Amino acid sequence: MKNNLFKFTAAVCTVAISMSACSSGDKSANQTDSIMADSAKTVGLKPAGPAPEWGKTIKPEMQVVIEKLASYGDKPIETLTATEARKNHTPTDAVMDLAKENNVTMPESKVDTMGKDIDVSGAKVHLRIYTPKAGNGPFPVVVYYHGGGFVIANLDVYNASAQGLAEQVNAVVVSVAYRLAPENKFPIAHNDAFASYEWVVKHAAEIKGDPAKIAVVGESAGGNLAANVSIAARDKKIMVPVHEVLVYPIAQADMNTESYKMYASAKPLNKPMMGWFTKQYLNTMIEAQDPRMSLVNANLKGLPPTTIITAEIDPLHDDGVMLGNKLSAAGVKVNSRNYEGVTHEFFGMALLVPEAKAAQAYAAEQLKEAFK
């Protein structure tokens, strides 16, 4: 990871936008279409080459980000050690470099941040707490879990997602730096995720939060963790989150779904990378069937209302669809949106990618409704 990028991203947020949904037939779809069109006009990014073979439907802004990421010449993650993989450039690097190159104006931050280390099973986990600058609270609270396959990435790489949600929801967001594999094998990340949620439940008032209004949000591996937090809260009989937003979550172990086949060579996430992530985190491949990893096999009854966001050009697209269906079958209220022409990791790219801007607005809308 290029950690020096945080100096640049710390003051950057997703542009605040009106809260609107994004799907045909939704009463606010036209408003969202307008948001995406305005964003596209503002940035005006154009790809250098044709659409890639693995993503013929890719949107221009998304393709420009992927082209920039490829320009760094990093070796494929699945060929590296975890230590080496963490030094690769990230989609966030690509977005921030493109922003600088295209003189994209950086919005002023509407949140303050502070760090907090908490004790978890004999170790420490770092939390980054985003607090709205305006108002005294108590604010609703979102516990956020970043992606990276349980192996790579960090709070800096996913800063735009966490900060964007804090600003658009007007909530305290607690971003969790759970311990990574292979140094910390399954289920350590899952245990850290729940311990962090427990800390927030107990200490919400100390961070200007409302202890009765706590939700969880996660991307990719973090989406898996967020869902597991809701399950553990139910089972341990502590306060269950009022809502969960799962963005292209890892939800099952079968890497032969239609989306895995169709987007096996996609970027920035492909099928070989998913196999590599799984081997890094699990002690044995048998654990891939554990209901904590394969959420579709878990008891999903009694979970909070859930929002699922998927990307079209993503091996994990079908994971999100399958999990949504399983949740619905278990009696859980589910709202979901798929965003066309974008890839895995698009959610945090709202600075440049109109669909990301719309997806964050949709997530914020769902959270605000849950916090009422």
FILUM-644032 format. One record per residue: residue in one letter; z, x negated, y of N, C-alpha, C in turn. Coordinates in steps of 0.2 Angstrom, whole numbers, padded with zeros to 4 digits, always signed. Layout:
N
AZXYZXYZXY;...
END
This chain:
372
M+0000-0004-0006+0000+0000+0000+0000-0004+0006;K-0004-0002+0011-0004-0006+0017+0002-0003+0022;N+0008-0006+0021+0014-0003+0024+0013-0004+0032;N+0009-0009+0034+0009-0010+0042+0006-0004+0045;L+0002+0001+0041-0001+0006+0044+0004+0011+0047;F+0011+0011+0045+0015+0016+0047+0017+0015+0055;K+0016+0009+0057+0017+0008+0065+0012+0013+0068;F+0006+0013+0065+0001+0018+0068+0002+0025+0067;T+0004+0027+0061+0005+0034+0059+0012+0037+0061;A+0017+0033+0062+0023+0036+0064+0023+0040+0070;A+0018+0039+0074+0018+0043+0080+0012+0049+0079;V+0010+0049+0073+0004+0053+0072+0006+0059+0068;C+0004+0065+0070+0005+0070+0066-0002+0074+0064;T-0001+0079+0060-0007+0083+0060-0007+0087+0066;V-0013+0089+0069-0013+0092+0075-0010+0099+0074;A-0006+0101+0078-0003+0108+0077-0008+0113+0078;I-0008+0118+0074-0013+0123+0074-0010+0130+0073;S-0014+0135+0074-0012+0142+0073-0011+0143+0065;M-0006+0147+0063-0005+0147+0056-0010+0152+0053;S-0014+0150+0049-0019+0155+0046-0021+0153+0039;A-0023+0158+0035-0025+0157+0028-0032+0155+0028;C-0034+0153+0022-0041+0150+0021-0044+0153+0014;S-0046+0159+0014-0050+0161+0009-0054+0168+0011;S-0060+0168+0008-0064+0174+0009-0060+0180+0007;G-0061+0186+0012-0057+0192+0011-0050+0192+0014;D-0048+0186+0016-0041+0186+0019-0042+0188+0027;K-0037+0192+0029-0038+0194+0036-0038+0189+0041;S-0036+0183+0039-0036+0177+0044-0041+0172+0042;A-0045+0173+0038-0050+0168+0036-0055+0167+0041;N-0057+0172+0045-0061+0170+0051-0058+0165+0056;Q-0052+0166+0057-0048+0162+0061-0048+0155+0059;T-0047+0154+0052-0047+0148+0049-0054+0144+0049;D-0059+0148+0048-0066+0146+0049-0067+0143+0056;S-0064+0146+0061-0065+0144+0068-0061+0137+0069;I-0055+0137+0066-0051+0131+0066-0055+0125+0063;M-0058+0126+0057-0062+0121+0054-0068+0119+0058;A-0072+0124+0061-0078+0122+0065-0076+0118+0071;D-0070+0120+0074-0068+0116+0080-0066+0109+0078;S-0063+0108+0073-0061+0102+0070-0067+0097+0069;A-0072+0100+0066-0078+0097+0064-0082+0094+0070;K-0082+0099+0075-0085+0097+0082-0082+0091+0085;T-0075+0092+0085-0071+0087+0088-0072+0080+0086;V-0072+0079+0079-0073+0072+0076-0080+0070+0075;G-0084+0075+0072-0091+0073+0071-0093+0068+0067;L-0089+0067+0061-0090+0061+0057-0096+0063+0052;K-0101+0058+0052-0107+0059+0047-0107+0054+0042;P-0108+0056+0036-0109+0051+0030-0114+0046+0031;A-0113+0040+0028-0118+0035+0029-0124+0035+0023;G-0122+0039+0018-0126+0039+0012-0126+0046+0009;P-0130+0047+0004-0130+0054+0000-0124+0055-0003;A-0123+0062-0004-0117+0064-0008-0116+0060-0015;P-0110+0058-0017-0110+0055-0023-0111+0060-0029;E-0113+0057-0035-0115+0060-0041-0110+0065-0043;W-0103+0062-0042-0098+0066-0045-0096+0072-0040;G-0098+0072-0034-0096+0077-0029-0102+0079-0025;K-0107+0083-0028-0113+0085-0024-0111+0090-0018;T-0105+0093-0019-0104+0098-0014-0099+0096-0009;I-0098+0089-0008-0093+0086-0004-0094+0087+0003;K-0089+0089+0007-0090+0090+0014-0091+0084+0018;P-0095+0084+0024-0097+0077+0027-0090+0073+0029;E-0085+0076+0032-0079+0073+0034-0076+0070+0028;M-0075+0073+0023-0072+0071+0017-0076+0065+0014;Q-0083+0065+0014-0087+0060+0011-0086+0054+0015;V-0085+0054+0022-0084+0049+0026-0078+0045+0025;V-0073+0049+0023-0066+0046+0021-0067+0042+0015;I-0070+0045+0010-0072+0042+0003-0076+0035+0004;E-0081+0036+0008-0085+0030+0010-0081+0024+0013;K-0076+0026+0017-0072+0021+0021-0067+0018+0015;L-0065+0022+0011-0060+0019+0006-0064+0015+0001;A-0070+0016+0000-0074+0012-0005-0076+0005-0001;S-0076+0005+0005-0078-0001+0009-0073-0006+0009;Y-0067-0005+0007-0062-0010+0006-0063-0014+0000;G-0067-0012-0005-0068-0016-0011-0063-0017-0015;D-0058-0013-0015-0052-0014-0020-0054-0013-0027;K-0051-0016-0032-0052-0015-0039-0049-0009-0041;P-0052-0005-0046-0050+0001-0049-0043+0001-0051;I-0039+0006-0049-0032+0006-0050-0030+0005-0058;E-0034+0008-0062-0033+0008-0069-0034+0001-0072;T-0037-0004-0068-0037-0010-0071-0032-0015-0069;L-0027-0013-0065-0022-0017-0061-0015-0016-0064;T-0011-0020-0063-0004-0019-0064-0001-0014-0058;A+0005-0011-0059+0007-0007-0054+0009-0010-0048;T+0011-0017-0048+0012-0021-0042+0006-0022-0038;E+0000-0023-0042-0006-0024-0039-0009-0018-0036;A-0008-0012-0040-0011-0006-0037-0008-0004-0031;R-0001-0005-0030+0002-0003-0024+0000-0007-0018;K-0004-0013-0019-0007-0016-0013-0014-0014-0011;N-0017-0010-0015-0023-0007-0014-0023-0003-0007;H-0029-0002-0004-0029+0002+0002-0028+0010-0001;T-0026+0014+0004-0025+0021+0002-0030+0025+0006;P-0030+0032+0004-0034+0036+0008-0031+0037+0015;T-0025+0036+0016-0022+0036+0023-0024+0030+0027;D-0025+0024+0024-0028+0018+0027-0035+0020+0030;A-0039+0024+0026-0046+0026+0027-0046+0030+0033;V-0041+0035+0033-0041+0040+0038-0039+0037+0045;M-0034+0033+0045-0032+0030+0051-0037+0025+0054;D-0040+0021+0050-0045+0016+0052-0051+0020+0055;L-0053+0026+0052-0058+0030+0055-0056+0033+0061;A-0050+0035+0062-0048+0038+0068-0048+0033+0074;K-0046+0026+0072-0046+0021+0077-0054+0020+0079;E-0058+0019+0074-0065+0018+0075-0069+0023+0079;N-0066+0029+0079-0070+0035+0082-0066+0038+0088;N-0061+0034+0090-0057+0035+0096-0054+0043+0096;V-0052+0044+0090-0048+0051+0089-0042+0051+0093;T-0040+0055+0097-0034+0055+0101-0028+0057+0096;M-0023+0053+0096-0017+0055+0092-0012+0060+0096;P-0011+0065+0093-0006+0070+0096+0001+0067+0096;E+0004+0069+0101+0011+0066+0102+0016+0069+0097;S+0020+0065+0094+0024+0068+0089+0029+0073+0092;K+0030+0078+0088+0035+0084+0090+0042+0083+0086;V+0042+0078+0082+0048+0077+0078+0051+0070+0079;D+0058+0070+0078+0061+0063+0077+0062+0062+0070;T+0063+0055+0068+0064+0054+0061+0070+0049+0061;M+0073+0050+0055+0079+0045+0053+0079+0044+0046;G+0082+0038+0044+0082+0037+0037+0089+0038+0034;K+0090+0040+0028+0096+0041+0025+0096+0039+0017;D+0100+0034+0015+0101+0032+0008+0106+0036+0005;I+0104+0039-0001+0109+0043-0005+0110+0040-0012;D+0116+0041-0015+0118+0039-0021+0115+0044-0027;V+0112+0041-0031+0109+0045-0037+0110+0040-0043;S+0114+0043-0048+0115+0040-0055+0116+0032-0054;G+0120+0029-0050+0121+0022-0050+0116+0019-0046;A+0111+0022-0042+0106+0019-0038+0106+0022-0032;K+0101+0020-0027+0100+0023-0021+0093+0026-0020;V+0093+0032-0017+0086+0034-0015+0086+0035-0008;H+0080+0033-0005+0080+0034+0002+0076+0040+0004;L+0079+0044+0009+0076+0050+0012+0074+0048+0019;R+0068+0051+0021+0066+0051+0028+0066+0058+0030;I+0070+0059+0036+0072+0066+0038+0068+0067+0045;Y+0064+0072+0045+0060+0074+0051+0063+0080+0054;T+0065+0079+0060+0069+0085+0064+0065+0087+0070;P+0063+0093+0071+0060+0095+0077+0064+0093+0084;K+0060+0090+0088+0063+0088+0095+0065+0094+0099;A+0062+0100+0099+0063+0105+0103+0068+0110+0099;G+0073+0112+0102+0078+0117+0099+0084+0113+0096;N+0089+0116+0095+0095+0113+0092+0097+0115+0085;G+0092+0120+0082+0094+0122+0075+0099+0127+0075;P+0101+0129+0069+0099+0126+0063+0092+0128+0061;F+0088+0123+0058+0081+0124+0056+0081+0126+0049;P+0076+0129+0047+0074+0129+0039+0073+0122+0037;V+0074+0121+0030+0073+0114+0028+0068+0114+0022;V+0063+0109+0022+0058+0108+0017+0060+0101+0014;V+0061+0101+0007+0062+0095+0004+0055+0093+0001;Y+0052+0088+0003+0045+0086+0001+0045+0080-0003;Y+0040+0080-0008+0040+0075-0013+0032+0073-0013;H+0031+0066-0012+0025+0063-0011+0021+0062-0018;G+0015+0061-0018+0011+0060-0023+0010+0052-0025;G+0006+0051-0030+0005+0044-0032+0006+0043-0039;G+0005+0048-0043+0006+0048-0050+0012+0045-0053;F+0018+0046-0049+0024+0043-0051+0025+0035-0051;V+0019+0032-0048+0019+0025-0049+0017+0021-0042;I+0013+0024-0038+0011+0021-0032+0013+0025-0026;A+0011+0023-0020+0012+0027-0014+0019+0027-0012;N+0020+0029-0006+0027+0029-0003+0027+0034+0003;L+0033+0034+0007+0034+0039+0012+0029+0038+0018;D+0027+0032+0019+0022+0030+0024+0015+0033+0023;V+0013+0032+0017+0006+0035+0015+0006+0042+0015;Y+0011+0046+0014+0011+0053+0015+0015+0056+0021;N+0015+0052+0026+0019+0053+0032+0015+0060+0035;A+0009+0060+0035+0005+0065+0039+0007+0072+0036;S+0007+0072+0030+0009+0079+0026+0016+0081+0028;A+0021+0077+0028+0028+0078+0029+0029+0080+0036;Q+0026+0076+0041+0027+0077+0048+0023+0083+0050;G+0017+0084+0047+0013+0090+0049+0017+0097+0047;L+0020+0097+0041+0024+0103+0040+0030+0104+0044;A+0033+0098+0046+0039+0099+0050+0037+0102+0057;E+0031+0100+0059+0029+0102+0066+0027+0109+0066;Q+0023+0111+0061+0020+0118+0060+0025+0123+0058;V+0029+0121+0054+0034+0126+0052+0040+0126+0056;N+0041+0121+0060+0047+0120+0065+0053+0120+0060;A+0053+0115+0055+0058+0114+0050+0060+0107+0050;V+0066+0106+0047+0068+0099+0045+0065+0098+0039;V+0061+0092+0038+0058+0090+0032+0061+0084+0029;V+0064+0084+0023+0067+0078+0020+0062+0076+0015;S+0059+0070+0016+0054+0067+0012+0058+0062+0007;V+0056+0062+0001+0061+0059-0004+0057+0053-0007;A+0060+0047-0007+0057+0041-0010+0060+0040-0016;Y+0058+0045-0021+0061+0044-0028+0058+0037-0031;R+0062+0035-0036+0060+0028-0039+0054+0029-0043;L+0050+0023-0043+0043+0023-0046+0043+0020-0053;A+0038+0022-0057+0037+0018-0063+0032+0013-0062;P+0031+0008-0067+0035+0008-0073+0042+0005-0073;E+0044+0003-0067+0051+0000-0066+0056+0005-0068;N+0054+0012-0067+0059+0017-0068+0055+0023-0072;K+0056+0023-0078+0053+0027-0083+0055+0034-0083;F+0051+0039-0086+0053+0046-0086+0060+0047-0090;P+0064+0051-0087+0063+0056-0082+0066+0054-0075;I+0066+0047-0074+0070+0045-0068+0068+0048-0061;A+0061+0049-0060+0058+0052-0054+0061+0059-0054;H+0060+0063-0060+0063+0070-0060+0070+0070-0058;N+0074+0066-0061+0081+0066-0059+0083+0065-0052;D+0079+0060-0049+0080+0058-0042+0078+0064-0038;A+0072+0067-0040+0070+0073-0036+0075+0078-0035;F+0078+0080-0041+0083+0085-0041+0090+0083-0038;A+0092+0077-0039+0098+0074-0035+0097+0074-0028;S+0091+0073-0025+0089+0073-0018+0090+0081-0016;Y+0087+0085-0019+0088+0092-0018+0095+0095-0017;E+0099+0092-0022+0106+0094-0022+0109+0092-0016;W+0108+0086-0014+0111+0083-0008+0109+0087-0002;V+0103+0089-0002+0101+0093+0004+0104+0100+0004;V+0105+0103-0002+0109+0109-0002+0116+0108+0001;K+0119+0103-0001+0126+0102+0001+0127+0099+0008;H+0122+0096+0011+0122+0093+0017+0118+0096+0022;A+0115+0101+0021+0110+0104+0026+0112+0105+0033;A+0118+0107+0033+0121+0108+0040+0122+0102+0044;E+0123+0096+0040+0123+0090+0044+0117+0087+0047;I+0111+0090+0044+0105+0087+0047+0101+0093+0051;K+0105+0097+0054+0103+0103+0058+0099+0108+0054;G+0101+0108+0047+0097+0113+0043+0101+0119+0041;D+0097+0124+0040+0101+0131+0037+0101+0131+0030;P+0107+0130+0027+0108+0130+0020+0105+0136+0016;A+0104+0141+0019+0101+0147+0016+0094+0147+0016;K+0091+0143+0019+0083+0143+0020+0081+0136+0018;I+0080+0134+0011+0078+0128+0009+0072+0129+0004;A+0066+0126+0005+0060+0126+0001+0059+0119-0001;V+0054+0119-0006+0052+0113-0009+0044+0113-0008;V+0042+0107-0007+0034+0106-0007+0033+0099-0010;G+0027+0099-0014+0025+0092-0017+0018+0092-0018;E+0015+0086-0018+0008+0084-0019+0007+0081-0025;S+0003+0083-0029+0001+0079-0036+0007+0078-0040;A+0009+0072-0041+0015+0071-0045+0021+0074-0041;G+0021+0074-0035+0026+0077-0031+0026+0085-0032;G+0020+0088-0033+0020+0095-0035+0023+0096-0041;N+0022+0092-0046+0026+0093-0053+0034+0092-0051;L+0036+0087-0047+0043+0086-0046+0046+0092-0042;A+0042+0095-0038+0045+0101-0034+0046+0107-0038;A+0041+0108-0043+0042+0114-0048+0048+0112-0052;N+0049+0106-0054+0054+0105-0059+0061+0105-0055;V+0061+0104-0049+0067+0105-0045+0069+0113-0045;S+0064+0117-0044+0066+0124-0044+0068+0126-0051;I+0065+0123-0056+0068+0125-0063+0075+0123-0064;A+0076+0116-0062+0083+0113-0063+0088+0117-0059;A+0086+0119-0053+0091+0123-0049+0093+0130-0052;R+0088+0133-0055+0089+0139-0059+0094+0138-0065;D+0092+0133-0069+0096+0131-0075+0103+0129-0073;K+0104+0125-0068+0110+0123-0066+0114+0127-0062;K+0111+0133-0060+0114+0138-0057+0117+0136-0050;I+0112+0132-0046+0114+0131-0039+0108+0135-0035;M+0108+0134-0029+0104+0138-0025+0096+0136-0027;V+0093+0141-0029+0086+0140-0030+0082+0140-0023;P+0077+0136-0023+0073+0136-0016+0070+0143-0015;V+0069+0145-0009+0067+0151-0007+0059+0151-0008;H+0056+0146-0008+0049+0145-0009+0047+0138-0012;E+0041+0138-0015+0039+0131-0017+0031+0131-0016;V+0029+0126-0013+0022+0125-0011+0020+0119-0016;L+0015+0120-0020+0013+0115-0025+0006+0113-0023;V+0004+0107-0021-0002+0105-0019-0005+0101-0025;Y-0011+0103-0028-0014+0100-0033-0009+0097-0038;P-0004+0101-0041+0001+0098-0045-0002+0096-0052;I+0002+0090-0054+0001+0088-0061+0005+0094-0065;A+0001+0097-0070+0005+0103-0073+0004+0103-0081;Q+0000+0099-0083-0001+0099-0091-0004+0093-0093;A-0005+0092-0100-0006+0085-0102-0014+0084-0105;D-0017+0090-0105-0024+0090-0108-0029+0087-0103;M-0032+0081-0104-0036+0078-0100-0044+0080-0102;N-0044+0085-0105-0051+0088-0107-0053+0095-0104;T-0049+0097-0099-0051+0103-0095-0058+0102-0092;E-0060+0108-0090-0067+0108-0087-0067+0104-0080;S-0061+0104-0076-0061+0100-0070-0061+0092-0072;Y-0057+0091-0077-0056+0084-0079-0063+0081-0081;K-0067+0085-0085-0074+0083-0087-0079+0083-0081;M-0078+0088-0077-0083+0088-0071-0082+0082-0066;Y-0076+0081-0065-0074+0076-0060-0070+0070-0063;A-0073+0068-0069-0070+0062-0072-0070+0056-0068;S-0076+0055-0064-0077+0049-0060-0076+0050-0053;A-0073+0056-0051-0072+0057-0044-0067+0052-0041;K-0067+0052-0034-0063+0048-0030-0059+0052-0025;P-0053+0050-0023-0049+0044-0025-0045+0045-0031;L-0046+0051-0035-0043+0051-0041-0048+0053-0047;N-0047+0049-0052-0052+0050-0058-0048+0051-0064;K-0051+0052-0070-0048+0053-0076-0045+0047-0079;P-0048+0041-0078-0045+0035-0081-0038+0033-0077;M-0038+0035-0070-0032+0034-0067-0026+0038-0069;M-0028+0044-0071-0023+0049-0073-0020+0046-0080;G-0024+0044-0084-0022+0041-0091-0017+0035-0089;W-0019+0031-0084-0015+0025-0082-0008+0027-0080;F-0008+0032-0075-0002+0034-0072+0003+0037-0078;T+0000+0040-0082+0004+0043-0088+0007+0038-0092;K+0003+0033-0094+0006+0027-0098+0011+0023-0094;Q+0010+0023-0087+0015+0019-0083+0022+0023-0083;Y+0022+0029-0083+0028+0033-0081+0032+0035-0088;L+0028+0036-0093+0031+0039-0099+0033+0033-0104;N+0039+0034-0107+0041+0030-0112+0036+0030-0119;T+0034+0035-0121+0029+0036-0126+0025+0042-0124;M+0019+0042-0127+0014+0047-0125+0016+0054-0127;I+0021+0054-0132+0023+0061-0135+0027+0065-0129;E+0030+0061-0124+0033+0064-0118+0028+0068-0114;A+0022+0067-0115+0017+0071-0111+0018+0078-0112;Q+0020+0080-0118+0021+0087-0120+0028+0090-0117;D+0032+0086-0115+0038+0088-0112+0037+0093-0107;P+0041+0099-0107+0039+0104-0102+0040+0102-0095;R+0044+0096-0094+0045+0094-0087+0038+0090-0085;M+0034+0088-0089+0028+0085-0088+0022+0090-0088;S+0022+0094-0094+0018+0100-0095+0021+0106-0093;L+0021+0107-0086+0024+0113-0084+0022+0120-0087;V+0016+0120-0089+0013+0126-0092+0017+0128-0098;N+0021+0123-0101+0025+0124-0107+0032+0126-0105;A+0034+0126-0099+0041+0127-0097+0042+0134-0096;N+0049+0136-0096+0051+0142-0095+0051+0143-0087;L+0046+0147-0085+0045+0148-0078+0048+0155-0075;K+0051+0158-0079+0054+0165-0076+0060+0163-0071;G+0060+0167-0066+0065+0167-0061+0064+0161-0056;L+0058+0159-0056+0056+0154-0051+0055+0157-0044;P+0055+0154-0038+0054+0157-0032+0047+0158-0031;P+0045+0162-0026+0038+0164-0024+0034+0157-0023;T+0028+0156-0026+0025+0150-0026+0018+0150-0023;T+0017+0145-0019+0010+0144-0016+0007+0138-0019;I+0001+0139-0022-0003+0133-0025-0009+0132-0021;I-0010+0126-0020-0016+0123-0016-0020+0119-0021;T-0026+0120-0021-0031+0116-0026-0037+0113-0022;A-0040+0108-0024-0046+0105-0021-0051+0106-0026;E-0057+0107-0024-0063+0108-0029-0064+0102-0032;I-0065+0096-0029-0068+0090-0032-0062+0086-0034;D-0058+0088-0040-0052+0085-0042-0051+0087-0049;P-0050+0081-0053-0048+0082-0060-0042+0087-0061;L-0038+0087-0056-0032+0092-0057-0033+0099-0055;H-0039+0100-0053-0040+0107-0050-0038+0112-0056;D-0040+0112-0062-0038+0117-0067-0030+0117-0068;D-0027+0111-0067-0020+0111-0068-0017+0116-0064;G-0019+0116-0057-0016+0121-0053-0017+0128-0055;V-0024+0129-0057-0025+0136-0059-0021+0138-0065;M-0021+0134-0070-0017+0136-0076-0010+0137-0074;L-0007+0133-0070+0000+0134-0068+0001+0140-0065;G-0004+0142-0060-0003+0148-0057-0003+0154-0061;N-0008+0154-0066-0008+0159-0071-0002+0160-0075;K+0001+0154-0077+0007+0154-0081+0013+0157-0077;L+0013+0155-0071+0019+0158-0066+0018+0165-0065;S+0012+0168-0064+0011+0175-0063+0013+0179-0070;A+0011+0176-0076+0013+0179-0082+0021+0179-0083;A+0024+0175-0080+0031+0174-0080+0035+0179-0075;G+0031+0182-0071+0033+0187-0066+0035+0184-0059;V+0032+0178-0058+0033+0175-0052+0027+0177-0047;K+0029+0178-0041+0024+0179-0036+0020+0173-0034;V+0014+0173-0035+0010+0167-0033+0004+0169-0028;N+0003+0165-0023-0002+0165-0019-0006+0158-0020;S-0012+0158-0020-0016+0152-0021-0022+0151-0017;R-0024+0145-0015-0030+0144-0011-0034+0138-0014;N-0040+0138-0015-0044+0132-0017-0048+0131-0011;Y-0049+0124-0010-0053+0122-0004-0059+0118-0006;E-0065+0121-0004-0071+0119-0007-0073+0112-0003;G-0077+0108-0007-0080+0102-0004-0075+0096-0003;V-0069+0097-0005-0064+0091-0004-0061+0089-0010;T-0058+0083-0010-0056+0079-0016-0048+0079-0016;H-0045+0077-0021-0038+0076-0022-0036+0071-0016;E-0030+0072-0013-0027+0069-0008-0030+0072-0001;F-0034+0077-0001-0036+0079+0006-0031+0082+0010;F-0026+0085+0007-0021+0088+0011-0018+0085+0017;G-0017+0078+0017-0014+0074+0022-0019+0072+0027;M-0025+0074+0027-0031+0071+0031-0033+0076+0037;A-0028+0080+0039-0029+0085+0044-0032+0082+0051;L-0031+0076+0052-0033+0072+0058-0041+0072+0058;L-0044+0072+0052-0051+0071+0052-0055+0077+0048;V-0051+0079+0043-0055+0084+0038-0053+0091+0040;P-0057+0095+0042-0056+0102+0044-0052+0106+0038;E-0054+0105+0032-0051+0109+0026-0044+0107+0025;A-0042+0101+0027-0035+0099+0027-0031+0102+0032;K-0034+0103+0038-0031+0106+0044-0029+0113+0042;A-0034+0116+0039-0033+0123+0037-0028+0124+0031;A-0028+0119+0026-0023+0120+0021-0016+0119+0023;Q-0015+0114+0028-0008+0113+0030-0006+0120+0034;A-0011+0123+0038-0009+0129+0041-0007+0134+0037;Y-0011+0135+0031-0009+0140+0026-0003+0138+0023;A-0001+0132+0021+0005+0131+0018+0011+0132+0023;A+0010+0131+0029+0015+0132+0035+0016+0139+0035;E+0011+0143+0035+0011+0151+0036+0015+0153+0030;Q+0014+0151+0024+0018+0153+0018+0025+0152+0019;L+0027+0146+0021+0034+0144+0022+0037+0148+0027;K+0034+0149+0033+0037+0152+0038+0038+0160+0036;E+0034+0163+0032+0035+0169+0030+0041+0169+0025;A+0042+0164+0021+0047+0164+0016+0054+0163+0020;F+0054+0160+0025+0060+0158+0029+0062+0164+0033;K+0058+0169+0034+0060+0175+0038+0067+0178+0036;
END
